[in-house]
Amino acid sequence: MSRIDESIAFIPVRIAVLTVSDTRTPKTDKSGGLLADMLLEAGHELAEHAIEKDDIGALQAKVKGWIEDSNVDVVITTGGTGFTGRDVTPEAMKPLFEKEIDGFSTVFHMLSFDKVGTSTVQSRACGGVANGTYIFCVPGSPGACKDAWNGILKYQLDIRHQPCNFVEIMPRLLEHLESGG
């Protein structure tokens, strides 16, 4: 259930989208393009949109660059969350996480179950925080991207969403570094 408090001013978030695929090109990248379109339609800023091969080192390098960039608040990856040999997105991203957002995966699977039934178990969607940047890894299908955005991220990345949201706590994500912990 979403509750938007219209008395609170919307704050755009800067989001980078990373498509993880050995085969997609900018012309064939439906999921990354869809995510970019949805976040722009919601009023956010597209910080960057890129495609990287299913390679742990390349994925980590790209996302490390974004989490070190003060102009990126959120990273959303699409693709590579299954469990075939080439699916390495969780293996690449989880080592970067300082904290995992377990509830993201849980809610994603709840939403996905309503659409694809038990096939949702074939996804390793996950989320976490690294250097004050949110990272969300979603499957590579347009349907999964819609589920993640429309069911979770559209609301949690909106400061007007009540009773709480990711945006309102963004200024506090680096507290452990400020306190030396």
C-alpha positions as CSV (number, residue, x, y, z in Angstrom):
1,M,0.0,0.0,0.0
2,S,1.4,3.4,-0.9
3,R,0.6,6.6,0.9
4,I,1.9,9.7,-0.7
5,D,1.8,12.9,1.4
6,E,1.3,15.6,-1.2
7,S,2.2,18.3,1.3
8,I,5.8,17.2,1.2
9,A,7.9,18.5,-1.8
10,F,9.2,15.8,-4.1
11,I,13.0,15.4,-4.2
12,P,14.4,13.9,-7.4
13,V,17.0,11.1,-6.9
14,R,19.9,10.5,-9.3
15,I,19.7,7.0,-10.5
16,A,22.2,5.0,-12.6
17,V,20.9,2.0,-14.6
18,L,23.1,-0.9,-15.5
19,T,22.0,-3.7,-17.8
20,V,23.9,-6.9,-17.3
21,S,24.1,-8.9,-20.4
22,D,26.4,-10.6,-22.9
23,T,24.0,-10.1,-25.7
24,R,22.0,-6.8,-25.3
25,T,22.9,-3.6,-27.1
26,P,21.5,-0.1,-26.6
27,K,18.9,-1.0,-29.3
28,T,17.9,-4.3,-27.8
29,D,18.0,-3.3,-24.1
30,K,14.3,-3.3,-23.3
31,S,14.7,-3.7,-19.6
32,G,17.3,-1.0,-19.0
33,G,15.4,1.4,-21.3
34,L,12.2,0.7,-19.5
35,L,13.8,1.4,-16.1
36,A,15.2,4.6,-17.4
37,D,11.8,5.7,-18.8
38,M,10.0,4.8,-15.6
39,L,12.4,6.7,-13.3
40,L,12.3,9.8,-15.6
41,E,8.5,9.6,-15.7
42,A,8.5,9.6,-11.9
43,G,10.5,12.8,-11.8
44,H,14.0,11.4,-11.0
45,E,17.2,12.0,-12.9
46,L,19.0,9.4,-15.0
47,A,22.6,9.7,-13.9
48,E,23.9,7.2,-16.4
49,H,22.7,4.2,-18.4
50,A,25.2,1.5,-19.3
51,I,25.5,-2.1,-20.4
52,E,28.1,-4.5,-19.1
53,K,28.9,-8.1,-19.8
54,D,28.3,-10.8,-17.2
55,D,31.7,-10.4,-15.7
56,I,32.2,-9.9,-11.9
57,G,35.3,-7.6,-12.3
58,A,33.7,-5.4,-15.0
59,L,30.4,-5.2,-13.0
60,Q,32.2,-4.3,-9.8
61,A,34.4,-1.7,-11.5
62,K,31.4,0.0,-13.1
63,V,29.3,0.1,-9.9
64,K,32.3,1.1,-7.7
65,G,32.7,4.1,-10.0
66,W,29.1,5.0,-9.5
67,I,29.1,4.6,-5.7
68,E,32.1,6.8,-5.5
69,D,30.4,9.5,-7.6
70,S,28.4,12.0,-5.5
71,N,26.1,12.5,-8.5
72,V,24.7,9.0,-8.1
73,D,22.3,8.2,-5.3
74,V,20.9,4.9,-6.5
75,V,22.1,2.1,-8.8
76,I,19.6,-0.3,-10.4
77,T,21.0,-3.3,-12.2
78,T,18.8,-5.5,-14.5
79,G,19.9,-9.0,-15.5
80,G,22.2,-11.7,-14.3
81,T,20.2,-12.6,-11.2
82,G,19.3,-16.1,-12.2
83,F,21.5,-19.1,-11.4
84,T,22.9,-20.2,-14.7
85,G,26.7,-20.2,-15.2
86,R,26.8,-16.6,-16.6
87,D,24.5,-15.1,-13.9
88,V,26.9,-13.3,-11.6
89,T,25.2,-10.0,-10.6
90,P,24.6,-10.9,-7.0
91,E,28.2,-12.3,-6.7
92,A,29.5,-9.0,-8.1
93,M,27.3,-6.7,-6.0
94,K,27.0,-8.3,-2.6
95,P,30.7,-7.9,-1.8
96,L,30.2,-4.2,-2.3
97,F,27.3,-4.0,0.1
98,E,28.0,-2.6,3.6
99,K,24.4,-3.5,4.5
100,E,22.0,-5.7,2.7
101,I,18.4,-4.7,2.3
102,D,16.8,-8.1,2.9
103,G,13.3,-6.8,2.6
104,F,13.8,-5.7,-1.0
105,S,14.2,-9.4,-2.1
106,T,11.3,-10.5,0.1
107,V,8.9,-7.9,-1.2
108,F,10.1,-8.4,-4.8
109,H,9.4,-12.2,-4.5
110,M,5.9,-11.5,-3.1
111,L,5.1,-9.2,-6.0
112,S,6.6,-11.6,-8.5
113,F,4.8,-14.6,-7.1
114,D,1.5,-13.0,-8.0
115,K,2.6,-12.7,-11.6
116,V,4.8,-15.7,-12.3
117,G,4.0,-18.1,-9.4
118,T,6.7,-20.4,-8.2
119,S,9.0,-19.3,-11.0
120,T,10.0,-16.4,-8.8
121,V,12.4,-18.7,-7.0
122,Q,14.6,-18.6,-10.1
123,S,15.5,-15.0,-9.3
124,R,18.2,-13.8,-6.8
125,A,17.0,-10.2,-6.7
126,C,18.8,-8.3,-4.0
127,G,19.5,-4.9,-2.6
128,G,22.0,-3.2,-0.4
129,V,23.8,0.0,0.5
130,A,27.4,0.9,-0.3
131,N,29.1,4.2,0.4
132,G,25.8,5.9,1.0
133,T,24.4,4.6,-2.4
134,Y,21.5,2.2,-2.7
135,I,22.0,-0.7,-5.1
136,F,19.1,-2.8,-6.3
137,C,19.6,-5.9,-8.5
138,V,16.5,-7.0,-10.4
139,P,16.0,-9.7,-13.1
140,G,16.5,-8.9,-16.8
141,S,12.9,-9.2,-18.0
142,P,10.7,-6.1,-18.5
143,G,8.0,-7.6,-16.3
144,A,10.4,-8.0,-13.4
145,C,11.7,-4.4,-13.9
146,K,8.1,-3.2,-13.8
147,D,7.4,-5.3,-10.6
148,A,10.5,-3.9,-8.9
149,W,9.8,-0.3,-9.9
150,N,6.1,0.0,-9.7
151,G,5.8,-2.2,-6.6
152,I,8.7,-1.1,-4.5
153,L,11.2,1.5,-5.8
154,K,8.7,4.1,-7.1
155,Y,7.5,4.5,-3.6
156,Q,10.6,3.9,-1.5
157,L,12.5,6.5,-3.7
158,D,9.8,9.1,-3.1
159,I,10.3,11.2,0.0
160,R,6.6,11.8,0.1
161,H,5.9,8.1,0.7
162,Q,4.6,7.4,4.3
163,P,5.3,6.2,6.9
164,C,8.9,6.0,5.7
165,N,11.1,5.8,2.6
166,F,14.7,5.4,1.5
167,V,15.1,9.1,0.5
168,E,14.5,10.5,4.0
169,I,17.3,8.3,5.5
170,M,19.8,9.0,2.7
171,P,21.6,11.7,4.7
172,R,22.2,9.2,7.5
173,L,23.6,6.3,5.4
174,L,27.3,7.4,6.0
175,E,26.9,7.8,9.8
176,H,29.1,4.8,10.5
177,L,32.0,6.5,8.6
178,E,31.5,9.8,10.5
179,S,31.6,8.0,13.8
180,G,34.6,5.9,12.9
181,G,32.6,2.7,13.0
